[in-house]
Amino acid sequence: MDWIVLLGSGVLEAVWATALGASAGLRRPLPTVVFVLALLASLYGLSLAMMTIPVGTAYAVWTATGATLTVVWGLIQGTEPATWRRIGLLFGIVACVVGLKLVS
């Protein structure tokens, strides 16, 4: 269950990062509210997961999940360049996260 909470928190990290980018320096109300709520929920989930998952592993999975999904969202929107190298490196991040799960 803690791994599900951790992955959900990683998804919320991508949400708050994207909302922060859309907030125009926290000047646009809706993206700012989404940013704050997603940030709080993401950190809360991370803190819950860290009760049973080692801190280093939990943090690595959380950041890798958020970073990967943020880049994927940028690829889907067309704001990030979709090169084979970038896609290959994203798969590498995912493989490392799966590896951390397998060895913990």
Buried (B, 14 or more C-beta within 10 A) or exposed (E): EBBEBBBBBBBBBBBBBBBBBEBEEEEBEEBBEBBBBBBEBBBEBBEBBBEEBEEEBBBBBBBBBBBBBBBBBBBEEEEBEEEEEBEEEBEEBEEEBEEBBEEE
